[in-house]
Amino acid sequence: MVDPKASFPVEPFRVAVPDSDIDELRRRLAGTRWIDQIEGTTWEYGVDISWLRGLCEYWRDGFDWRAAEGRLNAWPQFTTDIDGLRVHFYDVRSPEPNAMALVLMHGWPSGSGEFTDVISALTNPRAHGGDPADAFHVVVPSLPGFGFSGPTDRRGVNALAMGKAIAALMDRLGHGRYVAQGGDIGAGVAAVLTGIDPRHLVAAHLNLLPLGPPDPADPMAGLDAADRARVQGTYAILAEDAGYWRIQETRPQTVAQALNDSPAGLCGWIVEKYRAWTDCGGDVESAFTRDQLLTNVSVYWFTRTIASSARFYFETRVAGGTASIDTSTKSPVPVGYADYPGEHFKMARAWAEQSFNLVHWSTQTSGGHFPALQLPDQFVNEIRSFCRSYR
């Protein structure tokens, strides 16, 4: 728990959406103007409208937001201001006296709720049949501009700005040494932390490599067959699946206005990625429950953060893309990587070795872009295994 006597402003937080907001959501869902779909098609043109319609009908008539709220409120939460950025975070202390601090960072289109199913096992392994020596004090922020951190209101909130905020947060919470874990945007923030906070960051674990080719004009130069296949596979996927990225890095406000006004549109925009970026064989409900999917979409809806989350891509582009993560001088901080088969963004191991002090590479047999949500036990075991060398 946060020390209430601390000199910095920290406020306890609980999710409590007004009834009027829930009623408005249901009215909007009921009034959706559904688009047509060509007979015999499913996901070829994007989200399958017949499937999405069924999901939104459940969102309107069957989904229990109050139950979802209860799950989100199961752990102590707080908000604080860091350099003008509002940061919401879970702060869950382990009962084990020698626990290590661990910050878990989400990406897009996810949020801090992605990690609620792993907090108990990470903080209290003894209660889950594990070794108490593997215990963590767990911090789970909603990155600035996402979820309960609320919309951002200034330019320049990219991975570097987020990294500075997370480093300050861990310092405020009294964690003189900690491990950072992240995927997607969270992986970029973890990479930033290896450069800006090496005195306190003991190690970083990633489930996405936030890197591009050293020479974009000749991206395959020097790669062995395995790395070449990884990169070519990623480029092939992005050729079909980078539309959201290009829109959000160039015209985020345009698409966000529509998504902020239509819950059905927002749902399609987000949930389609859970299907595309997971090893689910095209059946997203085989990997995630409807309640898990809709809890995440509902947080974006109720907090109105789809615009600020999309603006992150714009801010990354104007900062030079992945070049905003300075890897010109390799940080000594050890970095581990978990390679999940359903991850769509797979970069070359050689690039990671050039940029990071890469000490750990695990090949997972299942899982995708959202491993803590999809396979919580597997995710916990991977983090425990990686961190044992740094306690």
C-alpha positions as CSV (number, residue, x, y, z in Angstrom):
1,M,0.0,0.0,0.0
2,V,1.1,3.6,-0.5
3,D,2.3,5.4,2.5
4,P,-0.5,7.9,3.4
5,K,2.2,10.2,5.1
6,A,4.0,10.6,1.8
7,S,4.7,14.2,0.8
8,F,3.5,13.7,-2.8
9,P,-0.2,13.9,-3.7
10,V,-1.6,10.3,-4.0
11,E,-5.3,9.7,-4.0
12,P,-7.0,6.4,-3.4
13,F,-9.1,5.4,-6.4
14,R,-12.1,3.1,-7.1
15,V,-13.8,2.5,-10.3
16,A,-17.4,3.8,-10.0
17,V,-19.1,4.5,-13.3
18,P,-22.4,6.5,-12.8
19,D,-25.6,4.7,-13.6
20,S,-26.4,7.4,-16.1
21,D,-23.3,6.5,-18.1
22,I,-24.3,2.8,-18.2
23,D,-27.8,3.8,-19.4
24,E,-26.4,6.0,-22.1
25,L,-24.1,3.2,-23.3
26,R,-27.1,0.9,-23.6
27,R,-29.1,3.5,-25.5
28,R,-26.4,4.1,-28.0
29,L,-25.9,0.3,-28.5
30,A,-29.7,-0.1,-29.1
31,G,-29.6,2.7,-31.7
32,T,-26.6,1.5,-33.7
33,R,-26.9,1.9,-37.4
34,W,-25.4,-1.4,-38.6
35,I,-23.6,-1.5,-41.9
36,D,-24.2,-4.2,-44.5
37,Q,-22.1,-7.3,-45.1
38,I,-21.7,-9.2,-48.3
39,E,-23.4,-12.5,-48.1
40,G,-21.0,-15.4,-47.5
41,T,-18.2,-13.2,-46.0
42,T,-17.0,-13.1,-42.5
43,W,-13.7,-11.4,-41.5
44,E,-12.3,-10.7,-45.0
45,Y,-13.2,-7.0,-45.0
46,G,-12.4,-6.4,-41.3
47,V,-14.6,-7.3,-38.3
48,D,-17.4,-9.8,-39.0
49,I,-20.5,-7.6,-38.6
50,S,-22.8,-10.4,-37.7
51,W,-20.4,-11.6,-35.0
52,L,-19.9,-8.0,-33.7
53,R,-23.7,-7.4,-33.6
54,G,-24.1,-10.4,-31.4
55,L,-21.3,-9.2,-29.1
56,C,-22.8,-5.8,-28.9
57,E,-26.3,-7.2,-28.1
58,Y,-24.7,-9.1,-25.2
59,W,-22.9,-5.9,-24.2
60,R,-26.3,-4.1,-24.1
61,D,-28.4,-6.8,-22.5
62,G,-26.2,-9.4,-20.8
63,F,-22.9,-7.9,-19.8
64,D,-22.7,-7.0,-16.1
65,W,-20.5,-3.9,-15.8
66,R,-20.9,-3.8,-12.0
67,A,-19.4,-7.3,-11.8
68,A,-16.6,-6.1,-14.0
69,E,-16.1,-3.1,-11.7
70,G,-15.9,-5.5,-8.8
71,R,-13.1,-7.4,-10.4
72,L,-11.2,-4.2,-11.3
73,N,-11.6,-3.0,-7.7
74,A,-10.3,-6.2,-6.2
75,W,-6.9,-4.6,-5.7
76,P,-5.8,-1.3,-4.1
77,Q,-5.6,1.5,-6.7
78,F,-4.4,5.1,-6.6
79,T,-3.9,8.2,-8.8
80,T,-1.1,10.7,-8.7
81,D,0.2,13.6,-10.8
82,I,3.6,13.3,-12.4
83,D,4.9,16.2,-14.4
84,G,1.3,17.2,-15.2
85,L,0.3,13.7,-16.3
86,R,-2.4,11.9,-14.3
87,V,-1.3,8.3,-13.6
88,H,-3.7,5.7,-12.3
89,F,-2.0,2.6,-10.9
90,Y,-2.5,-0.6,-8.8
91,D,-0.1,-0.9,-5.9
92,V,-0.2,-4.4,-4.4
93,R,2.4,-5.3,-1.8
94,S,3.4,-8.9,-1.2
95,P,3.2,-10.4,2.3
96,E,6.7,-11.8,1.7
97,P,9.4,-9.6,3.3
98,N,11.9,-10.1,0.5
99,A,9.6,-9.5,-2.4
100,M,11.0,-7.7,-5.5
101,A,9.2,-4.8,-7.1
102,L,7.7,-5.4,-10.5
103,V,6.0,-2.9,-12.8
104,L,3.7,-4.4,-15.5
105,M,2.9,-2.2,-18.5
106,H,0.2,-2.7,-21.1
107,G,-0.1,-1.6,-24.7
108,W,-2.8,-0.8,-27.2
109,P,-5.6,-1.6,-27.3
110,S,-5.3,-2.9,-23.8
111,G,-5.1,-1.4,-20.3
112,S,-4.1,-2.1,-16.7
113,G,-7.0,-4.6,-16.4
114,E,-5.0,-7.0,-18.6
115,F,-3.0,-7.9,-15.5
116,T,-5.6,-8.3,-12.8
117,D,-5.6,-12.1,-13.1
118,V,-1.8,-12.4,-12.4
119,I,-1.5,-10.1,-9.4
120,S,-2.4,-12.7,-6.8
121,A,0.0,-15.3,-8.0
122,L,2.8,-12.8,-8.4
123,T,2.4,-11.1,-5.0
124,N,1.6,-14.3,-3.0
125,P,3.1,-17.4,-4.7
126,R,2.8,-19.3,-1.4
127,A,-1.0,-19.2,-1.6
128,H,-0.8,-20.6,-5.2
129,G,1.5,-23.5,-4.4
130,G,4.6,-21.6,-5.5
131,D,7.9,-20.7,-3.9
132,P,7.7,-17.6,-1.6
133,A,11.1,-16.6,-2.9
134,D,9.4,-15.7,-6.2
135,A,7.2,-13.0,-4.6
136,F,6.8,-9.5,-6.1
137,H,5.4,-6.2,-5.0
138,V,3.3,-5.4,-8.1
139,V,2.7,-2.0,-9.6
140,V,0.3,-1.9,-12.6
141,P,-0.1,1.6,-14.1
142,S,-2.6,2.7,-16.7
143,L,-0.2,4.4,-19.0
144,P,-0.8,8.2,-19.5
145,G,-3.7,8.7,-21.9
146,F,-5.1,5.2,-21.3
147,G,-8.0,4.1,-19.1
148,F,-8.4,5.5,-15.7
149,S,-5.3,7.7,-16.1
150,G,-7.7,9.7,-18.3
151,P,-7.1,11.6,-21.5
152,T,-3.8,13.5,-22.0
153,D,-4.1,17.2,-22.8
154,R,-0.7,18.1,-24.3
155,R,1.7,17.2,-27.1
156,G,4.6,14.9,-26.8
157,V,3.3,12.0,-24.6
158,N,5.3,9.3,-26.2
159,A,7.3,6.3,-24.8
160,L,10.0,8.6,-23.4
161,A,7.5,10.8,-21.6
162,M,5.8,7.7,-20.3
163,G,9.1,6.1,-19.2
164,K,10.0,9.2,-17.2
165,A,6.6,9.1,-15.5
166,I,6.9,5.4,-14.6
167,A,10.5,5.9,-13.3
168,A,9.2,8.7,-11.1
169,L,6.2,6.6,-10.0
170,M,8.4,3.7,-8.9
171,D,10.6,6.2,-7.0
172,R,7.6,7.7,-5.2
173,L,6.5,4.3,-4.2
174,G,9.9,3.6,-2.6
175,H,11.1,1.0,-4.9
176,G,14.9,1.6,-5.1
177,R,15.3,-1.4,-7.4
178,Y,12.7,-3.0,-9.7
179,V,12.0,-5.0,-12.8
180,A,9.9,-3.7,-15.7
181,Q,7.7,-5.9,-17.9
182,G,5.8,-4.9,-21.0
183,G,4.4,-5.7,-24.3
184,D,3.5,-3.4,-27.2
185,I,3.7,0.2,-26.0
186,G,4.6,-1.2,-22.6
187,A,7.6,-2.9,-24.2
188,G,8.7,0.5,-25.6
189,V,8.4,2.1,-22.2
190,A,10.4,-0.7,-20.6
191,A,13.1,-0.2,-23.3
192,V,13.2,3.5,-22.4
193,L,13.6,2.7,-18.8
194,T,16.7,0.6,-19.5
195,G,18.3,3.8,-20.8
196,I,17.0,6.5,-18.4
197,D,16.8,4.6,-15.1
198,P,19.6,2.0,-15.0
199,R,20.5,2.8,-11.4
200,H,17.1,1.5,-10.2
201,L,15.9,-0.8,-13.0
202,V,17.4,-4.3,-12.3
203,A,16.1,-5.9,-15.4
204,A,13.5,-5.6,-18.1
205,H,11.3,-8.3,-19.6
206,L,9.5,-7.9,-23.0
207,N,7.0,-9.8,-24.9
208,L,7.4,-7.6,-28.0
209,L,10.7,-6.2,-29.4
210,P,10.2,-2.4,-30.0
211,L,12.8,-2.3,-32.7
212,G,13.1,-1.7,-36.4
213,P,15.9,-2.4,-38.9
214,P,19.2,-0.5,-38.4
215,D,19.1,0.2,-42.2
216,P,15.5,0.7,-43.4
217,A,16.7,0.8,-47.0
218,D,18.1,-2.7,-46.6
219,P,16.2,-4.3,-43.7
220,M,17.4,-7.9,-44.3
221,A,21.1,-7.0,-44.4
222,G,23.1,-9.4,-42.2
223,L,20.2,-11.5,-41.0
224,D,20.4,-15.2,-40.8
225,A,17.7,-17.4,-42.2
226,A,15.7,-17.5,-38.9
227,D,15.7,-13.8,-38.4
228,R,15.0,-13.2,-42.1
229,A,11.9,-15.4,-41.8
230,R,10.7,-13.6,-38.6
231,V,11.0,-10.2,-40.2
232,Q,9.5,-11.2,-43.5
233,G,6.6,-12.8,-41.7
234,T,6.0,-9.6,-39.7
235,Y,6.2,-7.4,-42.9
236,A,3.7,-9.7,-44.6
237,I,1.2,-9.3,-41.7
238,L,1.7,-5.6,-41.5
239,A,1.0,-5.3,-45.2
240,E,-2.6,-6.4,-44.3
241,D,-2.9,-5.3,-40.7
242,A,-1.3,-1.9,-40.4
243,G,-4.2,0.3,-41.4
244,Y,-5.1,1.1,-37.8
245,W,-1.5,2.1,-37.2
246,R,-1.2,4.4,-40.2
247,I,-4.5,6.1,-39.4
248,Q,-3.6,6.6,-35.7
249,E,-0.1,7.9,-36.5
250,T,-1.3,10.4,-39.1
251,R,-5.0,11.3,-38.4
252,P,-5.8,10.0,-34.9
253,Q,-8.5,12.7,-34.2
254,T,-10.5,11.8,-37.3
255,V,-11.0,8.2,-36.5
256,A,-11.2,8.8,-32.7
257,Q,-14.2,11.1,-33.1
258,A,-16.2,8.3,-34.7
259,L,-15.0,5.7,-32.1
260,N,-15.7,8.0,-29.2
261,D,-19.3,8.4,-30.4
262,S,-20.2,4.9,-31.4
263,P,-19.7,2.0,-28.8
264,A,-20.3,-0.5,-31.6
265,G,-17.6,1.1,-33.7
266,L,-15.2,1.2,-30.7
267,C,-15.9,-2.4,-30.0
268,G,-15.1,-3.5,-33.5
269,W,-12.0,-1.4,-33.7
270,I,-10.6,-2.9,-30.5
271,V,-11.8,-6.5,-30.5
272,E,-10.7,-7.2,-34.1
273,K,-7.1,-6.8,-32.8
274,Y,-7.7,-9.4,-30.0
275,R,-8.6,-11.9,-32.8
276,A,-5.8,-10.9,-35.2
277,W,-3.0,-10.8,-32.6
278,T,-3.7,-14.1,-30.8
279,D,-3.2,-17.7,-31.7
280,C,-6.9,-18.4,-31.6
281,G,-7.4,-19.9,-35.0
282,G,-9.8,-17.1,-36.0
283,D,-12.1,-17.8,-32.9
284,V,-11.4,-15.0,-30.5
285,E,-13.8,-16.4,-27.9
286,S,-11.5,-19.5,-27.7
287,A,-8.8,-17.3,-26.2
288,F,-10.8,-14.6,-24.3
289,T,-14.3,-14.6,-22.7
290,R,-16.8,-12.0,-23.9
291,D,-16.7,-10.5,-20.4
292,Q,-12.9,-10.0,-20.7
293,L,-13.2,-8.4,-24.1
294,L,-16.1,-6.1,-23.1
295,T,-14.5,-5.1,-19.8
296,N,-11.5,-3.7,-21.8
297,V,-13.7,-2.0,-24.4
298,S,-16.0,-0.6,-21.6
299,V,-13.0,1.0,-19.9
300,Y,-12.0,2.8,-23.1
301,W,-15.7,3.9,-23.5
302,F,-16.3,5.2,-20.0
303,T,-13.0,7.0,-19.7
304,R,-13.2,8.4,-23.3
305,T,-9.5,7.6,-23.9
306,I,-9.6,6.2,-27.4
307,A,-8.5,9.5,-28.7
308,S,-5.5,10.0,-26.4
309,S,-4.5,6.4,-26.8
310,A,-4.5,6.8,-30.6
311,R,-2.5,10.0,-30.3
312,F,0.4,8.0,-28.9
313,Y,1.0,6.7,-32.4
314,F,1.1,10.3,-33.8
315,E,3.5,11.4,-31.0
316,T,5.7,8.3,-31.7
317,R,5.9,9.2,-35.4
318,V,6.8,12.8,-34.9
319,A,9.5,11.8,-32.5
320,G,11.1,9.5,-35.1
321,G,9.2,6.3,-34.6
322,T,11.2,3.6,-32.8
323,A,14.2,6.0,-33.0
324,S,12.6,7.8,-30.1
325,I,13.9,4.8,-28.0
326,D,17.6,5.6,-27.9
327,T,19.5,2.3,-28.3
328,S,22.6,4.0,-29.7
329,T,24.4,3.3,-26.5
330,K,23.6,-0.2,-25.2
331,S,22.3,-0.1,-21.6
332,P,23.9,-2.6,-19.2
333,V,20.4,-3.5,-17.9
334,P,19.7,-7.2,-18.6
335,V,16.8,-7.7,-21.0
336,G,14.7,-10.8,-21.5
337,Y,12.2,-11.6,-24.2
338,A,9.3,-14.1,-24.5
339,D,8.5,-15.1,-28.0
340,Y,4.8,-16.0,-28.3
341,P,3.6,-17.7,-31.5
342,G,0.5,-15.5,-31.8
343,E,2.4,-12.2,-31.6
344,H,2.1,-10.4,-34.9
345,F,5.1,-8.1,-34.5
346,K,8.2,-10.2,-34.4
347,M,11.5,-8.4,-35.0
348,A,15.0,-9.9,-35.5
349,R,16.9,-11.4,-32.6
350,A,20.1,-9.9,-34.1
351,W,18.6,-6.4,-33.8
352,A,17.7,-7.0,-30.2
353,E,21.2,-8.3,-29.4
354,Q,22.7,-5.1,-31.0
355,S,20.4,-2.8,-29.1
356,F,19.9,-4.5,-25.7
357,N,21.9,-6.5,-23.2
358,L,19.8,-9.5,-24.2
359,V,20.3,-12.3,-21.7
360,H,17.1,-14.3,-22.0
361,W,15.0,-15.6,-25.0
362,S,12.2,-18.0,-24.3
363,T,10.1,-19.6,-27.0
364,Q,6.6,-20.0,-25.8
365,T,4.4,-22.8,-27.2
366,S,1.1,-20.8,-27.1
367,G,-0.1,-17.3,-26.5
368,G,-0.2,-14.0,-28.4
369,H,-0.1,-10.3,-27.9
370,F,-2.0,-10.3,-24.6
371,P,-0.3,-13.2,-22.7
372,A,-1.2,-12.1,-19.1
373,L,-4.9,-12.1,-20.0
374,Q,-4.9,-15.1,-22.3
375,L,-2.6,-17.4,-20.3
376,P,-2.1,-16.0,-16.9
377,D,-0.4,-19.1,-15.3
378,Q,2.1,-19.4,-18.2
379,F,2.8,-15.7,-18.0
380,V,3.5,-15.9,-14.3
381,N,5.8,-18.8,-14.7
382,E,7.8,-16.9,-17.4
383,I,8.2,-13.8,-15.2
384,R,9.2,-15.8,-12.2
385,S,11.8,-17.8,-14.2
386,F,13.4,-14.7,-15.7
387,C,13.6,-12.7,-12.5
388,R,15.2,-15.4,-10.3
389,S,18.7,-14.3,-11.4
390,Y,18.1,-10.6,-10.3
391,R,16.8,-10.9,-6.8
